[in-house]
């Protein structure tokens, strides 16, 4: 996959900023993000506790505004990995992972959802979010429309499946499972969502996904993340997915000319990460997807990819 551009949107930062939901305003060219800001890595088995912040970047890539939207008041809860779906009138639905503590004090992730009724009146903190425990623990909550969501339960049988559920009047109901292939070399251990699908027609969408494999690197097993592409088909409440065999982005795409990583991993002993929670097709850029890629759980790169290339072989 040809990469049109790679740009670090938070250069020269000592603080980790990653896993950003993204949308573009209707009335100007600035881009808004909600994402994690983490000062230091969590200890083994613990989440990387930080805050959720709102960032706004102008059309020239300059940071023009940032503020804290949510911060943990207690050790028992954290929220992370937002995925934003923009609705008419600049309303937003955001899928989140809420990390709670069980009776033994172990952190356990659960799906959560927050709805922002109007960006014109929303000025300060994140509105109250709904934690959903109906389907057990898990993550990767991705809004599909104003009542439909993807979610990966934290169970081995869902390492290559996603649970699809609806939410009407605060009552979650399972619709179906979306089944992924198991033989992909870059997603042999697990597969999941990134940003909400890009609907090209009423029934077909370009679906950017992530995959994880386990590889032995210098004598130690590490989780290797990659980003791939797929065609998502929907007819009523039936979903199917066709995945391209090769990934579009791997950690090796973020090395300098000498082969050294562009950024240091937050957890170099555990994994090599490229991940994404958001992407947009900017105004006046109809054939380019700007994907906002978490590299190393450390910073965010804007990666421009051709929509024609992303669709090739899936929709032709």
N, C-alpha and C positions, 0 to 999 in steps of 0.2 A: 504494500500500500504506500503510495507516494504521499509524503507529508509536505504540505504547502508552506507551513510556517510553524515554528516552535518559539514561544516567547514566555519567559518567566514573568508573571504578573506581580509578584512581590519580591523583586530582587533586593539583595543586601539586607535580608531580614534574619535576625537571630531567633525569632519566634516562629514556630510551625503554624502555617495556615493552609488548610487542605480540606478536601471533601466538600466542595462548594455547590450548593444549589444556585441556579442562575436564571435570570429573566431580563428582558429589555423593556424599558419604559415605552409607552405609546407616544408620548409627546416630545421626546428628544432621543438622542442617540446614546445616552449613557446606559451602562449595564449595571445591574444590581446583583449582589451575591449574598447568600447566607451560608456561613461555614464555620468550621472549628478553628479556634486559636488555642494552641497548647504550648506552654512554656517549657515543659520537660516531659520525657517519656514516663509512663506509669511503670511500677514495679511488675515483675513477672506475675501474670495472671490477673493484673489489674488494668482497667481502662486508662487511656491517656486523658486524664481529667482536664478540662479546659472550659472555655466559654463559647457561646455562639455569638457571632458578630455579623452585623450588616455592613457590607462594603459597597461603595458606589464608585465606578471608574468611568471617566469620560471617554469620548471617542478616540482620544489620543493615548489612552492607556494610563492617564494620570489618576491617582487615587484622590477623589474629591470629598469623600465622606466615609467615616466609619464610626460605629457605635456598638456597644454591648447590648444584645437583645435578651440574653439569658445567661445566668451563671448559677452554678450549684450552691445552694444555701446549706446543704447537708451532705455528708459523705455517702448517703444511701442512694443518691440518684444522679444520673448524668444523661444528657441528651446529645445526639450526634447524628452525622450522616444524613442531612436533609436532602430531599429531592422535591423540587418545586414544579407544579403544573400551573401555568398561568391561564386564567379563565377570562371571559369578557369583562370589561370595566376594570381591568387590572386587579381583579380578585385573584387570590392564590390559594391553592391547596398544597400543603407540604407534608410529605411522609417523613417520619423521623424514627430513630431507634432510641428508646428510653431504656437506659441501663439501671436496673433496680437491684436491691440486695435481698437475697432470700434469708431464711431464718438463721442460716449458718454464716451469713455475711458475705457469701459469694456473689459477685456481680452477674446478673442474668439480663440479657437483652429482650425487650418486648417491642412490638410495633406500636407506633403512636402517630397521631394525625393532628394537625392544627390547620384551621381555616382562617384566612385573613380576608375579611369581607370587603375592605376597600383600602388600597394603598394610599389613597388621597387623605384618609382620616387616620390611618395607622402611622403613628409617629415615634412610639417609644418601645416598650418591651414586647416580647413575644406573647401573643394571646395564650390563654390556657389551652393545653393540648390534651387530647383524649388517648389514654393508654388502653390498648386492646389486648385482653388476655384470653379471649375466646379460643384461640388456636394454639395457645402455649407460647413458649419463648421463640425468638427469631429476630430477623432483621431484613434489610433491603426493602423497606416499604416504599412502593413507587405508585403514585396516583396515575390512573389511566384516563379517567374522566371524573366528573364531580361526585360519582358514587362508587367507582370501581377501582380496586387496588391490587397490585401484586405484592407478595410477601413470601419470604423463604423461611419456613419453620426451622428451628434448630434441632433437626432430627436427621439421622443418616439417610433415611429414605427420601429426604428432600435435598440431598446434595446435588441432584440433577433434575429437580422439579421445583416449580413455584406454585404456591397456593394463590388462587384468584378469589377475592371476596368482594362483596358489596356492602355498603354502609348506608342504610336508610333509617332516619330517625334514631340514630345512635345504636342500631341493632346490627352487628356484623353477621353476615351469612356467607358461607362458602358457596362459590359458584362451580369451580372445577379446579383441576391441576393442569398446569402447563408443563409439558415434558420436554426435556432437552436431551440431545445425544450424549452418550457416555464415552465415546471413543476419541474425542478431540484431545490431541496431545497436550494442548495448553490449558485444558480444563478437566483433566482426569479426576482431580480430587473434588472440585466443587465448581458450580456455576451460579451466576446471579445477575441482577439487573444493574444498570447504571442510571442514566437519565430516563425520564418518561419517553415512550416511543414517539417517533415523528410520523404522524399519519399522512400518508401520501394520497390515499383515497379513504373512503368510509370504512373499508374492510382490510386495508393493507398498510403496514407501517414499517419504517426502518427502525430497527431495534438494536441499540448499542448495549452490549452486555460485557460482563467481566468473567474471567475464568481463573482458577487457581490449580496449579500442579505442585507436586512435591519433588524436588530435585536435590541430589547430593552435591553440595558446593563445598569444596575444600574439606571434605570429610564430615560435613554436617548436613543434615536434612534441613532444607529451607522451603518455605512457601513462596512460589514464584507466581506473581499476578500478571495477567495479560488482559487486553481489551479486544473484543471481537465485534462482529456485526451479524445481523440476522434479519430475516423477514418475519414479521409477526402478522398472522392472519386472524381476523375476527369475523365471525358470523353469528349475530345475536350474542349468546353467552358461551359460544364454543371458540376456543383459541388453539392455534397451532403455530409452531415456530420452525423455521428452516435456517440453520446456522452455516455460515461460510466456514470452510475447513481451516483457514489460516487466520491468525489474529491480525489486527490492524496496528496494535501498539504493544510493545514489550518493554521491560526495563532497559534492554540494550539500545532502544531508540533514544535514551537520555544519557548517553555517554559523550565525553568530549573527544577531540581528535586523538588523544593518547589512550583512550579506552577507559578513562576514569569517570566515575559517576558525576553528573552535573551537580547533584546535591547529595549530602550524606544521609543515609537512611536513619530514621528515628529508632528503628529496631534492627540494626544490621545483622545481629546474631540469629534472628528469626525469619526474616523474609526480605524479598525484593518486591517493591510495590509500584505498580501503576494502576490507578483506580480512578473512577469518575462518578460524580453524583449529578453533573449538569452539563448541558451544552445548548447552544442556540444557533439559529440561522439569523445572522444579523441583517438589519435593514440594508438594502442595496447589495446584498451578498447572497443571492438566491441559490447559488450552486455550491456554497461553502458551509460546512458545519464547523463551528468553533466549539471544540470540546475542551472542557476545563479539567485537566488531568492532575490528580494528586500523584506526585512522584516522591516515593520514599516516606510517605506520611510526614512530609517535611514542608513542601511548598506546592504551588499550583502553577502549571504551565498552560497557556492557551495554545492549543494545537489545531491548526486549520487543515481540514480534509475535504476533498472534493465529494460532493453528494453523488455525482455521476459514478465515481470510483466506488463509493460505498454501496451503491445500488447494483453495481455490475455483478452479473452472475446470479443474483437473487431475484431481480425483477425483470430482467431482459427476456 
